[in-house]
């Protein structure tokens, strides 16, 4: 069994993003794997946790105490860890995960993605880092990163460390999970 850490939005999002989170959570749980998340029970973060549990998977939510009420902590998680800081939250998420999948999100989601991606590129871990972007949410960012590579600010090998996928089965396959 693998533990898949999913980074995603905890704020208001479109129904298609909630559906994506539900689809991924269902696939993780049905495949017998566990979810590591940011520990909120709202928006995409809540949808993926509920779907994972409904499909038979275990969930670990890791949330800093400052966000317990703001994000409404996922008290239904199989394990809910409350940390003192965001930094501790991310460290525990990283330590518990066998792979990382990033869904559409905002600044917090991007920060988590970039830290995990950078650590992998620098050889601090060898875990898969996957970006699941079915509707082009991240396309402007990916174009900008490609421009940075063209100008030498980012190496192609760094860009290659991130697997960009469009479907849930492809994202899970990037983590070594085949449906």
Helices and strands as residue ranges (DSSP letters): E 3-7, H 15-30, E 34-37, H 43-54, E 59-64, G 65-67, E 79-83, H 86-96, E 99-102, H 107-121, E 128-132, H 139-150, H 156-160, E 163-165, H 168-174
